[in-house]
Amino acid sequence: MSEIRIRGLCPLKGEIAIQGSKNAALPMMAASVLHKGTTVLTHVPRIQDVFCMMGILESMGCRCRLEGHQLEIDAADLTSVSIPEHYIKAMRSSIILLGPLLGRFGEAVTSYPGGCSIGRRPIDLHLEALRRLGAGIREEDGKILASAGRLVGAEIRFGFPSVGATENALMAAVLAEGTTVIRGAAREPEIQELSHMLNGMGARIRGAGTDVIQVEGVKTLRDTQVRVSGDRIAAGTYIACVMAAGGRICLRQTEPESMTAVLSAFSRMGARIQAGGETVTASMDGRPAAIDLRTSPYPGFPTDLQSPALAVLASGRGTSCLEETVFEGRFATARELVKMGARIRVEGNRAMVEGRFPLTGTRVEAPDLRGGAALAAAAMAAEGETVIGQCRHIFRGYEDICRDLAALGASIQRESEATWVE
Ligand code: EPZ
């Protein structure tokens, strides 16, 4: 059991450094498998999903050493191309090991990751892309058995810009014979980071960050060291918290240029935001204004900040409509916000919100990673104490949300601490 207790209505004030990006670090860790040598990642977030990916890599024969925020992965002596089932059930995104395993070894064994609370999350686009590169993929008793001689470059066309499928295709193409062109590619900053790291290892990739990526296959790669960027979703989460609580915060080690849609939407809601270099300052007085908001693939408003935005609008004033276009089931947090007095009506992929302030502190359960973080934001705008259960979801992606919010002035306590962290 893990829970967080928050006393609401404490304006935030302070400055923190933002952790490394979960969604950049995980594919970069997977990419290390492509190279029969050593990869060093710095500014790696110390989160459950990183520890889980380390466990997978070690189960396949890699040697991983995490010291502080520096992760060294030696993939010289991989002994297995099979991703243990319990890991892929624990962390869906381990499916992005398929591409690098096929790329280097010509074979890979995994299992269907299955859906989760935000949607069905099929992997058809991943498998279709790898088949285009020459992989034979068959399914047996829920297992996925992939094999190929040497992958051969091809043209891949995505009907939807899937982040994970783009990452799998990109990594598989790096050692394939000839040229691969990925059309309809995801444009997220994490794709650019992965491409930058792979090119540092000797790959030949152009166009990452646009919807057409070209890869010239190479035969060998080399050791590299690369820094993981600041987590744009964690940064956006903390801006949502100051919008709910009021006050003024400064976030360092961020990437404002990858947060344009986020900063624009939050400004429309009334936040005063200044961004320069690697720093974002956000302040809020008065209640957030109602806006209509729609999530979409990058560079649109990110689906990962939909729940935090919902929490902010729910504690604002006026009527808003929030439309989720990326995942079909990502409104589980609404039910928990309603327990806090929020007025939200979910109709299909739209949530109609009637702002109300203050909300009421009560016991709620984190439905998923970003939903749990959204409940922390809502708790900042609630009278009394809020207890958030099932916080293991939050610890998957946030290095220490209690440490960070306490450093910003929140009155927050974890189950294992006897006193309030002021
Ligand atoms: C990545 O997930 C992120 N995870 C997610 O962040 C993020 O929400 C998502 O991209 C969208 O930005 C990591 O990077 C580890 P997708 P991914 O493939 O790759 C459908 C978080 O909270 N789809 O872009 O799994 C899928 O069902 C997590 O940090 C197919 O239909 O997302 C979804 O509706 C949550 N077939 C949509 O595409 C496929 O083969 C977007 O999924 C693949 C995806």
Residues whose N, C-alpha, C, O or C-beta is under 5 A from the ligand:
A	BS01	EPZ	N23 L26 S93 R121 P122 I123 D124 L125 H126 P161 S162 V163 G164 A165 T303 D304 V326 F327 E328 L369 R370
